[in-house]
Amino acid sequence: MPSNPRNTNVPSLRIRTKHAIRDVFSKLDYARLEEIYCEEGGEAFWHAHRKKCQTMGSKIAEAFKRRLSRKGRSLYVGAGVAELPMLVLETLDLNRTVQAYNLREREADILNQACHGLPFTIQATDAQTARGTFDHLWIASVLNDPECFPETSALAYGRADPVRFDPVTFQRERRDIQRLLDACLPKLSRPGLLSTSIEEVPWMTDWLTHNQIPFHVEEQLYPTAIVGDPLCFIRIEPA
């Protein structure tokens, strides 16, 4: 069960957790990651974002430590470089079980090599295949991914061109998003915690309202390093 969100007395990350996060980022193969994250200018990109991923991710990890209980279970729908600090925190500081998924097989391989020896692996398959229930679900900057959902992304970020916008493609993307939510959100226990970007909140709250699940969207936002979408927490109320 998630802990009290107002519990501000929880200490910061343990020393060994901080060391593990730094160690993971020092082992990442940024040359190979350049090809995945950038069409060009990958070296400059990681020079600018490598430290941000560590520091901003650690801030979110500290927020998790105030909200998540020990020995719970988390499901990550889309786990990349930016999610590594949170995965380390959950498994080392809180002794939680995490199931993390990334559809990019090459990226999952790079991440797992850097995380060798830590108590988690990132699976290169669809998160919809995850079994069981989880008291924490991470799904951030997934539903507005310009590669997977280009028209939805254009709408979410205010870039939609009224002349070239494709409503047929958008309807198809919307159905795919609904299928993803229908597969993943029922895995979240009550009470539970849903971590998502502020741009994806309308999708989440619409699904929760439609399924008559009480929730509360926290006001505090946390900046993220790569996409830049502010992260927020939605608390799922007890049944």
Secondary structure as a PSIPRED ss2 file (coil, helix, strand):
# PSIPRED VFORMAT (PSIPRED V4.0)

   1 M C   1.000  0.000  0.000
   2 P C   1.000  0.000  0.000
   3 S C   1.000  0.000  0.000
   4 N C   1.000  0.000  0.000
   5 P C   1.000  0.000  0.000
   6 R C   1.000  0.000  0.000
   7 N C   1.000  0.000  0.000
   8 T C   1.000  0.000  0.000
   9 N C   1.000  0.000  0.000
  10 V C   1.000  0.000  0.000
  11 P C   1.000  0.000  0.000
  12 S C   1.000  0.000  0.000
  13 L C   1.000  0.000  0.000
  14 R C   1.000  0.000  0.000
  15 I H   0.000  1.000  0.000
  16 R H   0.000  1.000  0.000
  17 T H   0.000  1.000  0.000
  18 K H   0.000  1.000  0.000
  19 H H   0.000  1.000  0.000
  20 A H   0.000  1.000  0.000
  21 I H   0.000  1.000  0.000
  22 R H   0.000  1.000  0.000
  23 D H   0.000  1.000  0.000
  24 V H   0.000  1.000  0.000
  25 F H   0.000  1.000  0.000
  26 S H   0.000  1.000  0.000
  27 K H   0.000  1.000  0.000
  28 L C   1.000  0.000  0.000
  29 D C   1.000  0.000  0.000
  30 Y H   0.000  1.000  0.000
  31 A H   0.000  1.000  0.000
  32 R H   0.000  1.000  0.000
  33 L H   0.000  1.000  0.000
  34 E H   0.000  1.000  0.000
  35 E H   0.000  1.000  0.000
  36 I H   0.000  1.000  0.000
  37 Y H   0.000  1.000  0.000
  38 C C   1.000  0.000  0.000
  39 E C   1.000  0.000  0.000
  40 E C   1.000  0.000  0.000
  41 G C   1.000  0.000  0.000
  42 G H   0.000  1.000  0.000
  43 E H   0.000  1.000  0.000
  44 A H   0.000  1.000  0.000
  45 F H   0.000  1.000  0.000
  46 W H   0.000  1.000  0.000
  47 H H   0.000  1.000  0.000
  48 A H   0.000  1.000  0.000
  49 H H   0.000  1.000  0.000
  50 R H   0.000  1.000  0.000
  51 K H   0.000  1.000  0.000
  52 K H   0.000  1.000  0.000
  53 C H   0.000  1.000  0.000
  54 Q H   0.000  1.000  0.000
  55 T H   0.000  1.000  0.000
  56 M H   0.000  1.000  0.000
  57 G H   0.000  1.000  0.000
  58 S H   0.000  1.000  0.000
  59 K H   0.000  1.000  0.000
  60 I H   0.000  1.000  0.000
  61 A H   0.000  1.000  0.000
  62 E H   0.000  1.000  0.000
  63 A H   0.000  1.000  0.000
  64 F H   0.000  1.000  0.000
  65 K H   0.000  1.000  0.000
  66 R H   0.000  1.000  0.000
  67 R H   0.000  1.000  0.000
  68 L C   1.000  0.000  0.000
  69 S C   1.000  0.000  0.000
  70 R C   1.000  0.000  0.000
  71 K C   1.000  0.000  0.000
  72 G C   1.000  0.000  0.000
  73 R E   0.000  0.000  1.000
  74 S E   0.000  0.000  1.000
  75 L E   0.000  0.000  1.000
  76 Y E   0.000  0.000  1.000
  77 V E   0.000  0.000  1.000
  78 G C   1.000  0.000  0.000
  79 A C   1.000  0.000  0.000
  80 G C   1.000  0.000  0.000
  81 V H   0.000  1.000  0.000
  82 A H   0.000  1.000  0.000
  83 E H   0.000  1.000  0.000
  84 L H   0.000  1.000  0.000
  85 P H   0.000  1.000  0.000
  86 M H   0.000  1.000  0.000
  87 L H   0.000  1.000  0.000
  88 V H   0.000  1.000  0.000
  89 L H   0.000  1.000  0.000
  90 E H   0.000  1.000  0.000
  91 T H   0.000  1.000  0.000
  92 L H   0.000  1.000  0.000
  93 D H   0.000  1.000  0.000
  94 L C   1.000  0.000  0.000
  95 N C   1.000  0.000  0.000
  96 R C   1.000  0.000  0.000
  97 T E   0.000  0.000  1.000
  98 V E   0.000  0.000  1.000
  99 Q E   0.000  0.000  1.000
 100 A E   0.000  0.000  1.000
 101 Y E   0.000  0.000  1.000
 102 N C   1.000  0.000  0.000
 103 L C   1.000  0.000  0.000
 104 R C   1.000  0.000  0.000
 105 E H   0.000  1.000  0.000
 106 R H   0.000  1.000  0.000
 107 E H   0.000  1.000  0.000
 108 A H   0.000  1.000  0.000
 109 D H   0.000  1.000  0.000
 110 I H   0.000  1.000  0.000
 111 L H   0.000  1.000  0.000
 112 N H   0.000  1.000  0.000
 113 Q H   0.000  1.000  0.000
 114 A H   0.000  1.000  0.000
 115 C C   1.000  0.000  0.000
 116 H C   1.000  0.000  0.000
 117 G C   1.000  0.000  0.000
 118 L C   1.000  0.000  0.000
 119 P C   1.000  0.000  0.000
 120 F C   1.000  0.000  0.000
 121 T C   1.000  0.000  0.000
 122 I E   0.000  0.000  1.000
 123 Q E   0.000  0.000  1.000
 124 A C   1.000  0.000  0.000
 125 T C   1.000  0.000  0.000
 126 D C   1.000  0.000  0.000
 127 A H   0.000  1.000  0.000
 128 Q H   0.000  1.000  0.000
 129 T H   0.000  1.000  0.000
 130 A C   1.000  0.000  0.000
 131 R C   1.000  0.000  0.000
 132 G C   1.000  0.000  0.000
 133 T C   1.000  0.000  0.000
 134 F E   0.000  0.000  1.000
 135 D E   0.000  0.000  1.000
 136 H E   0.000  0.000  1.000
 137 L E   0.000  0.000  1.000
 138 W E   0.000  0.000  1.000
 139 I C   1.000  0.000  0.000
 140 A C   1.000  0.000  0.000
 141 S C   1.000  0.000  0.000
 142 V C   1.000  0.000  0.000
 143 L C   1.000  0.000  0.000
 144 N C   1.000  0.000  0.000
 145 D C   1.000  0.000  0.000
 146 P C   1.000  0.000  0.000
 147 E C   1.000  0.000  0.000
 148 C C   1.000  0.000  0.000
 149 F C   1.000  0.000  0.000
 150 P H   0.000  1.000  0.000
 151 E H   0.000  1.000  0.000
 152 T H   0.000  1.000  0.000
 153 S H   0.000  1.000  0.000
 154 A H   0.000  1.000  0.000
 155 L H   0.000  1.000  0.000
 156 A H   0.000  1.000  0.000
 157 Y C   1.000  0.000  0.000
 158 G C   1.000  0.000  0.000
 159 R C   1.000  0.000  0.000
 160 A C   1.000  0.000  0.000
 161 D C   1.000  0.000  0.000
 162 P C   1.000  0.000  0.000
 163 V C   1.000  0.000  0.000
 164 R C   1.000  0.000  0.000
 165 F C   1.000  0.000  0.000
 166 D C   1.000  0.000  0.000
 167 P H   0.000  1.000  0.000
 168 V H   0.000  1.000  0.000
 169 T H   0.000  1.000  0.000
 170 F H   0.000  1.000  0.000
 171 Q H   0.000  1.000  0.000
 172 R H   0.000  1.000  0.000
 173 E H   0.000  1.000  0.000
 174 R H   0.000  1.000  0.000
 175 R H   0.000  1.000  0.000
 176 D H   0.000  1.000  0.000
 177 I H   0.000  1.000  0.000
 178 Q H   0.000  1.000  0.000
 179 R H   0.000  1.000  0.000
 180 L H   0.000  1.000  0.000
 181 L H   0.000  1.000  0.000
 182 D H   0.000  1.000  0.000
 183 A H   0.000  1.000  0.000
 184 C H   0.000  1.000  0.000
 185 L H   0.000  1.000  0.000
 186 P H   0.000  1.000  0.000
 187 K H   0.000  1.000  0.000
 188 L E   0.000  0.000  1.000
 189 S E   0.000  0.000  1.000
 190 R E   0.000  0.000  1.000
 191 P E   0.000  0.000  1.000
 192 G E   0.000  0.000  1.000
 193 L E   0.000  0.000  1.000
 194 L E   0.000  0.000  1.000
 195 S E   0.000  0.000  1.000
 196 T E   0.000  0.000  1.000
 197 S E   0.000  0.000  1.000
 198 I H   0.000  1.000  0.000
 199 E H   0.000  1.000  0.000
 200 E H   0.000  1.000  0.000
 201 V H   0.000  1.000  0.000
 202 P H   0.000  1.000  0.000
 203 W H   0.000  1.000  0.000
 204 M H   0.000  1.000  0.000
 205 T H   0.000  1.000  0.000
 206 D H   0.000  1.000  0.000
 207 W H   0.000  1.000  0.000
 208 L H   0.000  1.000  0.000
 209 T H   0.000  1.000  0.000
 210 H H   0.000  1.000  0.000
 211 N C   1.000  0.000  0.000
 212 Q C   1.000  0.000  0.000
 213 I C   1.000  0.000  0.000
 214 P C   1.000  0.000  0.000
 215 F E   0.000  0.000  1.000
 216 H E   0.000  0.000  1.000
 217 V E   0.000  0.000  1.000
 218 E C   1.000  0.000  0.000
 219 E C   1.000  0.000  0.000
 220 Q C   1.000  0.000  0.000
 221 L C   1.000  0.000  0.000
 222 Y E   0.000  0.000  1.000
 223 P C   1.000  0.000  0.000
 224 T C   1.000  0.000  0.000
 225 A C   1.000  0.000  0.000
 226 I C   1.000  0.000  0.000
 227 V C   1.000  0.000  0.000
 228 G C   1.000  0.000  0.000
 229 D C   1.000  0.000  0.000
 230 P C   1.000  0.000  0.000
 231 L E   0.000  0.000  1.000
 232 C E   0.000  0.000  1.000
 233 F E   0.000  0.000  1.000
 234 I E   0.000  0.000  1.000
 235 R E   0.000  0.000  1.000
 236 I E   0.000  0.000  1.000
 237 E C   1.000  0.000  0.000
 238 P C   1.000  0.000  0.000
 239 A C   1.000  0.000  0.000
